[in-house]
């Protein structure tokens, strides 16, 4: 959230406030609970993407945001605390 002290109002140049929608607390309830994800660096296109956990909880699944290459990562029994990985 931006700090309101970072704003500078110049008389006569003030733009109208954009409609920001509901308050952040309302937004999180409207979208439902956050789904677990992994951040992936797709080496094929030099781009970051997310793999969302599947509804059955067995895999993280997603695609490269540029070329659409599919990436599927199984959820292991031991787990890891890492959230960023690289896919080639």
Backbone atoms as SQL, in Angstrom:
CREATE TABLE atoms (id INTEGER PRIMARY KEY, chain TEXT, resi INTEGER, resn TEXT, atom TEXT, x REAL, y REAL, z REAL);
INSERT INTO atoms VALUES
  (1, 'A', 1, 'UNK', 'N', 0.850, -1.175, 0.000),
  (2, 'A', 1, 'UNK', 'CA', 0.000, 0.000, 0.000),
  (3, 'A', 1, 'UNK', 'C', 0.889, 1.229, 0.000),
  (4, 'A', 2, 'UNK', 'N', 0.647, 2.172, -0.900),
  (5, 'A', 2, 'UNK', 'CA', 1.469, 3.370, -0.949),
  (6, 'A', 2, 'UNK', 'C', 1.305, 4.214, 0.317),
  (7, 'A', 3, 'UNK', 'N', 2.387, 4.853, 0.700),
  (8, 'A', 3, 'UNK', 'CA', 2.374, 5.727, 1.857),
  (9, 'A', 3, 'UNK', 'C', 1.764, 7.065, 1.452),
  (10, 'A', 4, 'UNK', 'N', 0.697, 7.530, 2.138),
  (11, 'A', 4, 'UNK', 'CA', 0.071, 8.806, 1.759),
  (12, 'A', 4, 'UNK', 'C', 1.011, 9.998, 1.892),
  (13, 'A', 5, 'UNK', 'N', 2.079, 9.846, 2.651),
  (14, 'A', 5, 'UNK', 'CA', 3.034, 10.947, 2.783),
  (15, 'A', 5, 'UNK', 'C', 3.869, 11.116, 1.522),
  (16, 'A', 6, 'UNK', 'N', 3.838, 10.135, 0.606),
  (17, 'A', 6, 'UNK', 'CA', 4.602, 10.224, -0.635),
  (18, 'A', 6, 'UNK', 'C', 3.899, 11.049, -1.700),
  (19, 'A', 7, 'UNK', 'N', 2.708, 11.529, -1.413),
  (20, 'A', 7, 'UNK', 'CA', 1.941, 12.295, -2.391),
  (21, 'A', 7, 'UNK', 'C', 2.300, 13.767, -2.320),
  (22, 'A', 8, 'UNK', 'N', 2.346, 14.374, -3.468),
  (23, 'A', 8, 'UNK', 'CA', 2.573, 15.807, -3.559),
  (24, 'A', 8, 'UNK', 'C', 1.403, 16.395, -4.326),
  (25, 'A', 9, 'UNK', 'N', 0.677, 17.306, -3.701),
  (26, 'A', 9, 'UNK', 'CA', -0.456, 17.948, -4.361),
  (27, 'A', 9, 'UNK', 'C', -0.014, 19.322, -4.850),
  (28, 'A', 10, 'UNK', 'N', -0.131, 19.523, -6.146),
  (29, 'A', 10, 'UNK', 'CA', 0.183, 20.814, -6.745),
  (30, 'A', 10, 'UNK', 'C', -1.147, 21.441, -7.116),
  (31, 'A', 11, 'UNK', 'N', -1.429, 22.591, -6.532),
  (32, 'A', 11, 'UNK', 'CA', -2.715, 23.243, -6.739),
  (33, 'A', 11, 'UNK', 'C', -2.997, 23.441, -8.230),
  (34, 'A', 12, 'UNK', 'N', -4.174, 23.037, -8.648),
  (35, 'A', 12, 'UNK', 'CA', -4.590, 23.176, -10.026),
  (36, 'A', 12, 'UNK', 'C', -4.239, 21.976, -10.898),
  (37, 'A', 13, 'UNK', 'N', -3.403, 21.077, -10.412),
  (38, 'A', 13, 'UNK', 'CA', -2.999, 19.910, -11.193),
  (39, 'A', 13, 'UNK', 'C', -3.484, 18.597, -10.576),
  (40, 'A', 14, 'UNK', 'N', -4.282, 18.677, -9.567),
  (41, 'A', 14, 'UNK', 'CA', -4.738, 17.473, -8.880),
  (42, 'A', 14, 'UNK', 'C', -5.729, 16.709, -9.747),
  (43, 'A', 15, 'UNK', 'N', -5.420, 15.452, -10.019),
  (44, 'A', 15, 'UNK', 'CA', -6.311, 14.589, -10.807),
  (45, 'A', 15, 'UNK', 'C', -7.342, 13.946, -9.891),
  (46, 'A', 16, 'UNK', 'N', -8.508, 13.626, -10.421),
  (47, 'A', 16, 'UNK', 'CA', -9.505, 12.950, -9.591),
  (48, 'A', 16, 'UNK', 'C', -9.002, 11.571, -9.182),
  (49, 'A', 17, 'UNK', 'N', -9.409, 11.136, -7.999),
  (50, 'A', 17, 'UNK', 'CA', -9.036, 9.820, -7.480),
  (51, 'A', 17, 'UNK', 'C', -9.709, 8.725, -8.294),
  (52, 'A', 18, 'UNK', 'N', -8.966, 7.705, -8.721),
  (53, 'A', 18, 'UNK', 'CA', -9.601, 6.585, -9.434),
  (54, 'A', 18, 'UNK', 'C', -10.399, 5.729, -8.463),
  (55, 'A', 19, 'UNK', 'N', -11.409, 5.058, -8.982),
  (56, 'A', 19, 'UNK', 'CA', -12.205, 4.155, -8.159),
  (57, 'A', 19, 'UNK', 'C', -11.364, 2.927, -7.873),
  (58, 'A', 20, 'UNK', 'N', -11.060, 2.705, -6.621),
  (59, 'A', 20, 'UNK', 'CA', -10.184, 1.601, -6.244),
  (60, 'A', 20, 'UNK', 'C', -10.941, 0.339, -5.863),
  (61, 'A', 21, 'UNK', 'N', -12.238, 0.343, -5.946),
  (62, 'A', 21, 'UNK', 'CA', -13.018, -0.854, -5.630),
  (63, 'A', 21, 'UNK', 'C', -13.161, -1.045, -4.133),
  (64, 'A', 22, 'UNK', 'N', -13.530, -2.245, -3.716),
  (65, 'A', 22, 'UNK', 'CA', -13.749, -2.500, -2.293),
  (66, 'A', 22, 'UNK', 'C', -12.443, -2.478, -1.512),
  (67, 'A', 23, 'UNK', 'N', -12.558, -2.367, -0.211),
  (68, 'A', 23, 'UNK', 'CA', -11.397, -2.373, 0.666),
  (69, 'A', 23, 'UNK', 'C', -10.665, -3.706, 0.546),
  (70, 'A', 24, 'UNK', 'N', -9.354, -3.746, 0.846),
  (71, 'A', 24, 'UNK', 'CA', -8.585, -4.983, 0.697),
  (72, 'A', 24, 'UNK', 'C', -9.192, -6.179, 1.435),
  (73, 'A', 25, 'UNK', 'N', -9.761, -5.965, 2.610),
  (74, 'A', 25, 'UNK', 'CA', -10.365, -7.085, 3.343),
  (75, 'A', 25, 'UNK', 'C', -11.526, -7.678, 2.555),
  (76, 'A', 26, 'UNK', 'N', -12.328, -6.816, 1.915),
  (77, 'A', 26, 'UNK', 'CA', -13.449, -7.303, 1.118),
  (78, 'A', 26, 'UNK', 'C', -12.961, -8.044, -0.123),
  (79, 'A', 27, 'UNK', 'N', -11.861, -7.578, -0.715),
  (80, 'A', 27, 'UNK', 'CA', -11.322, -8.186, -1.922),
  (81, 'A', 27, 'UNK', 'C', -10.889, -9.629, -1.667),
  (82, 'A', 28, 'UNK', 'N', -10.221, -9.884, -0.539),
  (83, 'A', 28, 'UNK', 'CA', -9.737, -11.233, -0.264),
  (84, 'A', 28, 'UNK', 'C', -10.885, -12.203, -0.045),
  (85, 'A', 29, 'UNK', 'N', -11.961, -11.756, 0.555),
  (86, 'A', 29, 'UNK', 'CA', -13.111, -12.624, 0.765),
  (87, 'A', 29, 'UNK', 'C', -13.828, -12.902, -0.542),
  (88, 'A', 30, 'UNK', 'N', -13.858, -11.928, -1.446),
  (89, 'A', 30, 'UNK', 'CA', -14.548, -12.108, -2.714),
  (90, 'A', 30, 'UNK', 'C', -13.833, -13.113, -3.603),
  (91, 'A', 31, 'UNK', 'N', -12.504, -13.150, -3.549),
  (92, 'A', 31, 'UNK', 'CA', -11.731, -14.062, -4.384),
  (93, 'A', 31, 'UNK', 'C', -11.576, -15.441, -3.768),
  (94, 'A', 32, 'UNK', 'N', -11.930, -15.621, -2.532),
  (95, 'A', 32, 'UNK', 'CA', -11.769, -16.903, -1.862),
  (96, 'A', 32, 'UNK', 'C', -10.381, -17.031, -1.265),
  (97, 'A', 33, 'UNK', 'N', -10.087, -18.180, -0.682),
  (98, 'A', 33, 'UNK', 'CA', -8.776, -18.357, -0.058),
  (99, 'A', 33, 'UNK', 'C', -7.662, -18.417, -1.108),
  (100, 'A', 34, 'UNK', 'N', -6.490, -17.968, -0.715),
  (101, 'A', 34, 'UNK', 'CA', -5.348, -17.967, -1.634),
  (102, 'A', 34, 'UNK', 'C', -4.928, -19.405, -1.935),
  (103, 'A', 35, 'UNK', 'N', -4.628, -19.686, -3.213),
  (104, 'A', 35, 'UNK', 'CA', -4.168, -21.014, -3.608),
  (105, 'A', 35, 'UNK', 'C', -2.652, -21.053, -3.557),
  (106, 'A', 36, 'UNK', 'N', -2.076, -22.130, -3.068),
  (107, 'A', 36, 'UNK', 'CA', -0.620, -22.249, -3.056),
  (108, 'A', 36, 'UNK', 'C', -0.070, -22.254, -4.481),
  (109, 'A', 37, 'UNK', 'N', 1.124, -21.708, -4.651),
  (110, 'A', 37, 'UNK', 'CA', 1.739, -21.662, -5.973),
  (111, 'A', 37, 'UNK', 'C', 3.254, -21.726, -5.840),
  (112, 'A', 38, 'UNK', 'N', 3.903, -22.033, -6.954),
  (113, 'A', 38, 'UNK', 'CA', 5.354, -21.982, -7.070),
  (114, 'A', 38, 'UNK', 'C', 5.707, -20.957, -8.133),
  (115, 'A', 39, 'UNK', 'N', 6.768, -20.193, -7.904),
  (116, 'A', 39, 'UNK', 'CA', 7.284, -19.285, -8.928),
  (117, 'A', 39, 'UNK', 'C', 8.284, -20.071, -9.756),
  (118, 'A', 40, 'UNK', 'N', 8.161, -19.976, -11.074),
  (119, 'A', 40, 'UNK', 'CA', 9.029, -20.712, -11.983),
  (120, 'A', 40, 'UNK', 'C', 9.695, -19.748, -12.958),
  (121, 'A', 41, 'UNK', 'N', 11.014, -19.900, -13.134),
  (122, 'A', 41, 'UNK', 'CA', 11.736, -19.181, -14.176),
  (123, 'A', 41, 'UNK', 'C', 11.777, -20.119, -15.377),
  (124, 'A', 42, 'UNK', 'N', 11.037, -19.766, -16.431),
  (125, 'A', 42, 'UNK', 'CA', 11.005, -20.564, -17.645),
  (126, 'A', 42, 'UNK', 'C', 12.195, -20.153, -18.506),
  (127, 'A', 43, 'UNK', 'N', 13.189, -21.032, -18.599),
  (128, 'A', 43, 'UNK', 'CA', 14.400, -20.733, -19.362),
  (129, 'A', 43, 'UNK', 'C', 14.111, -20.653, -20.851),
  (130, 'A', 44, 'UNK', 'N', 13.071, -21.346, -21.309),
  (131, 'A', 44, 'UNK', 'CA', 12.755, -21.351, -22.740),
  (132, 'A', 44, 'UNK', 'C', 12.491, -19.942, -23.264),
  (133, 'A', 45, 'UNK', 'N', 11.847, -19.114, -22.487),
  (134, 'A', 45, 'UNK', 'CA', 11.466, -17.764, -22.945),
  (135, 'A', 45, 'UNK', 'C', 11.975, -16.662, -22.024),
  (136, 'A', 46, 'UNK', 'N', 12.784, -17.020, -21.046),
  (137, 'A', 46, 'UNK', 'CA', 13.306, -16.039, -20.088),
  (138, 'A', 46, 'UNK', 'C', 12.169, -15.239, -19.460),
  (139, 'A', 47, 'UNK', 'N', 11.239, -15.965, -18.823),
  (140, 'A', 47, 'UNK', 'CA', 10.065, -15.326, -18.223),
  (141, 'A', 47, 'UNK', 'C', 9.697, -16.046, -16.931),
  (142, 'A', 48, 'UNK', 'N', 9.138, -15.291, -16.002),
  (143, 'A', 48, 'UNK', 'CA', 8.619, -15.871, -14.770),
  (144, 'A', 48, 'UNK', 'C', 7.154, -16.249, -14.958),
  (145, 'A', 49, 'UNK', 'N', 6.753, -17.303, -14.256),
  (146, 'A', 49, 'UNK', 'CA', 5.361, -17.722, -14.271),
  (147, 'A', 49, 'UNK', 'C', 5.022, -18.393, -12.948),
  (148, 'A', 50, 'UNK', 'N', 3.763, -18.735, -12.781),
  (149, 'A', 50, 'UNK', 'CA', 3.295, -19.413, -11.570),
  (150, 'A', 50, 'UNK', 'C', 2.740, -20.771, -11.917),
  (151, 'A', 51, 'UNK', 'N', 2.996, -21.720, -11.048),
  (152, 'A', 51, 'UNK', 'CA', 2.346, -23.018, -11.132),
  (153, 'A', 51, 'UNK', 'C', 1.392, -23.097, -9.949),
  (154, 'A', 52, 'UNK', 'N', 0.120, -23.254, -10.218),
  (155, 'A', 52, 'UNK', 'CA', -0.898, -23.352, -9.174),
  (156, 'A', 52, 'UNK', 'C', -1.043, -24.799, -8.735),
  (157, 'A', 53, 'UNK', 'N', -1.306, -25.007, -7.465),
  (158, 'A', 53, 'UNK', 'CA', -1.542, -26.354, -6.953),
  (159, 'A', 53, 'UNK', 'C', -2.878, -26.853, -7.480),
  (160, 'A', 54, 'UNK', 'N', -2.906, -28.105, -7.944),
  (161, 'A', 54, 'UNK', 'CA', -4.142, -28.673, -8.478),
  (162, 'A', 54, 'UNK', 'C', -5.138, -28.902, -7.349),
  (163, 'A', 55, 'UNK', 'N', -6.402, -29.043, -7.704),
  (164, 'A', 55, 'UNK', 'CA', -7.457, -29.202, -6.696),
  (165, 'A', 55, 'UNK', 'C', -7.281, -30.478, -5.873),
  (166, 'A', 56, 'UNK', 'N', -6.689, -31.528, -6.462),
  (167, 'A', 56, 'UNK', 'CA', -6.467, -32.756, -5.693),
  (168, 'A', 56, 'UNK', 'C', -5.209, -32.671, -4.822),
  (169, 'A', 57, 'UNK', 'N', -4.389, -31.629, -4.993),
  (170, 'A', 57, 'UNK', 'CA', -3.218, -31.402, -4.166),
  (171, 'A', 57, 'UNK', 'C', -2.018, -32.270, -4.491),
  (172, 'A', 58, 'UNK', 'N', -2.026, -32.953, -5.642),
  (173, 'A', 58, 'UNK', 'CA', -0.933, -33.856, -5.982),
  (174, 'A', 58, 'UNK', 'C', 0.153, -33.208, -6.831),
  (175, 'A', 59, 'UNK', 'N', -0.173, -32.123, -7.530),
  (176, 'A', 59, 'UNK', 'CA', 0.767, -31.486, -8.453),
  (177, 'A', 59, 'UNK', 'C', 0.637, -29.970, -8.399),
  (178, 'A', 60, 'UNK', 'N', 1.698, -29.299, -8.867),
  (179, 'A', 60, 'UNK', 'CA', 1.645, -27.892, -9.230),
  (180, 'A', 60, 'UNK', 'C', 1.655, -27.893, -10.751),
  (181, 'A', 61, 'UNK', 'N', 0.738, -27.171, -11.364),
  (182, 'A', 61, 'UNK', 'CA', 0.557, -27.238, -12.808),
  (183, 'A', 61, 'UNK', 'C', 0.466, -25.830, -13.390),
  (184, 'A', 62, 'UNK', 'N', 1.088, -25.624, -14.555),
  (185, 'A', 62, 'UNK', 'CA', 1.007, -24.324, -15.210),
  (186, 'A', 62, 'UNK', 'C', 1.689, -24.352, -16.557),
  (187, 'A', 63, 'UNK', 'N', 1.745, -23.181, -17.183),
  (188, 'A', 63, 'UNK', 'CA', 2.333, -23.041, -18.520),
  (189, 'A', 63, 'UNK', 'C', 3.227, -21.812, -18.563),
  (190, 'A', 64, 'UNK', 'N', 4.189, -21.848, -19.494),
  (191, 'A', 64, 'UNK', 'CA', 5.040, -20.689, -19.742),
  (192, 'A', 64, 'UNK', 'C', 4.146, -19.559, -20.240),
  (193, 'A', 65, 'UNK', 'N', 4.278, -18.355, -19.706),
  (194, 'A', 65, 'UNK', 'CA', 3.402, -17.254, -20.119),
  (195, 'A', 65, 'UNK', 'C', 3.638, -16.793, -21.554),
  (196, 'A', 66, 'UNK', 'N', 4.753, -17.152, -22.157),
  (197, 'A', 66, 'UNK', 'CA', 5.031, -16.697, -23.522),
  (198, 'A', 66, 'UNK', 'C', 4.760, -17.767, -24.570),
  (199, 'A', 67, 'UNK', 'N', 5.360, -18.959, -24.395),
  (200, 'A', 67, 'UNK', 'CA', 5.218, -19.973, -25.442),
  (201, 'A', 67, 'UNK', 'C', 4.177, -21.033, -25.112),
  (202, 'A', 68, 'UNK', 'N', 3.706, -21.087, -23.873),
  (203, 'A', 68, 'UNK', 'CA', 2.671, -22.036, -23.501),
  (204, 'A', 68, 'UNK', 'C', 3.178, -23.423, -23.155),
  (205, 'A', 69, 'UNK', 'N', 4.509, -23.606, -23.034),
  (206, 'A', 69, 'UNK', 'CA', 5.048, -24.912, -22.664),
  (207, 'A', 69, 'UNK', 'C', 4.505, -25.313, -21.293),
  (208, 'A', 70, 'UNK', 'N', 4.013, -26.544, -21.189),
  (209, 'A', 70, 'UNK', 'CA', 3.388, -27.017, -19.955),
  (210, 'A', 70, 'UNK', 'C', 4.457, -27.476, -18.972),
  (211, 'A', 71, 'UNK', 'N', 4.214, -27.212, -17.693),
  (212, 'A', 71, 'UNK', 'CA', 5.114, -27.627, -16.631),
  (213, 'A', 71, 'UNK', 'C', 4.266, -28.200, -15.499),
  (214, 'A', 72, 'UNK', 'N', 4.626, -29.402, -15.056),
  (215, 'A', 72, 'UNK', 'CA', 3.896, -30.068, -13.975),
  (216, 'A', 72, 'UNK', 'C', 4.921, -30.564, -12.961),
  (217, 'A', 73, 'UNK', 'N', 4.733, -30.215, -11.691),
  (218, 'A', 73, 'UNK', 'CA', 5.667, -30.586, -10.638),
  (219, 'A', 73, 'UNK', 'C', 4.899, -31.364, -9.577),
  (220, 'A', 74, 'UNK', 'N', 5.322, -32.611, -9.292),
  (221, 'A', 74, 'UNK', 'CA', 4.630, -33.383, -8.262),
  (222, 'A', 74, 'UNK', 'C', 4.929, -32.839, -6.867),
  (223, 'A', 75, 'UNK', 'N', 3.973, -32.990, -5.966),
  (224, 'A', 75, 'UNK', 'CA', 4.166, -32.606, -4.571),
  (225, 'A', 75, 'UNK', 'C', 4.828, -33.794, -3.886),
  (226, 'A', 76, 'UNK', 'N', 6.012, -33.571, -3.317),
  (227, 'A', 76, 'UNK', 'CA', 6.754, -34.649, -2.676),
  (228, 'A', 76, 'UNK', 'C', 6.347, -34.852, -1.231),
  (229, 'A', 77, 'UNK', 'N', 6.699, -36.006, -0.693),
  (230, 'A', 77, 'UNK', 'CA', 6.330, -36.321, 0.691),
  (231, 'A', 77, 'UNK', 'C', 7.126, -35.498, 1.693),
  (232, 'A', 78, 'UNK', 'N', 8.395, -35.187, 1.369),
  (233, 'A', 78, 'UNK', 'CA', 9.232, -34.428, 2.293),
  (234, 'A', 78, 'UNK', 'C', 8.983, -32.939, 2.223),
  (235, 'A', 79, 'UNK', 'N', 8.642, -32.443, 1.041),
  (236, 'A', 79, 'UNK', 'CA', 8.374, -31.019, 0.852),
  (237, 'A', 79, 'UNK', 'C', 9.646, -30.189, 0.855),
  (238, 'A', 80, 'UNK', 'N', 9.485, -28.911, 0.630),
  (239, 'A', 80, 'UNK', 'CA', 10.588, -27.960, 0.640),
  (240, 'A', 80, 'UNK', 'C', 10.040, -26.588, 1.019),
  (241, 'A', 81, 'UNK', 'N', 10.910, -25.755, 1.543),
  (242, 'A', 81, 'UNK', 'CA', 10.487, -24.397, 1.883),
  (243, 'A', 81, 'UNK', 'C', 10.720, -23.438, 0.713),
  (244, 'A', 82, 'UNK', 'N', 11.387, -23.918, -0.341),
  (245, 'A', 82, 'UNK', 'CA', 11.635, -23.077, -1.526),
  (246, 'A', 82, 'UNK', 'C', 10.331, -22.794, -2.249),
  (247, 'A', 83, 'UNK', 'N', 10.231, -21.617, -2.828),
  (248, 'A', 83, 'UNK', 'CA', 9.049, -21.254, -3.621),
  (249, 'A', 83, 'UNK', 'C', 9.429, -20.811, -5.018),
  (250, 'A', 84, 'UNK', 'N', 10.735, -20.735, -5.331),
  (251, 'A', 84, 'UNK', 'CA', 11.175, -20.349, -6.669),
  (252, 'A', 84, 'UNK', 'C', 12.011, -21.482, -7.254),
  (253, 'A', 85, 'UNK', 'N', 11.687, -21.825, -8.509),
  (254, 'A', 85, 'UNK', 'CA', 12.376, -22.905, -9.190),
  (255, 'A', 85, 'UNK', 'C', 12.647, -22.500, -10.644),
  (256, 'A', 86, 'UNK', 'N', 13.434, -23.323, -11.337),
  (257, 'A', 86, 'UNK', 'CA', 13.780, -23.045, -12.726),
  (258, 'A', 86, 'UNK', 'C', 13.355, -24.238, -13.579),
  (259, 'A', 87, 'UNK', 'N', 12.693, -23.964, -14.697),
  (260, 'A', 87, 'UNK', 'CA', 12.263, -25.013, -15.614),
  (261, 'A', 87, 'UNK', 'C', 13.004, -24.853, -16.928),
  (262, 'A', 88, 'UNK', 'N', 13.541, -25.956, -17.437),
  (263, 'A', 88, 'UNK', 'CA', 14.240, -25.878, -18.726),
  (264, 'A', 88, 'UNK', 'C', 13.509, -26.673, -19.785);
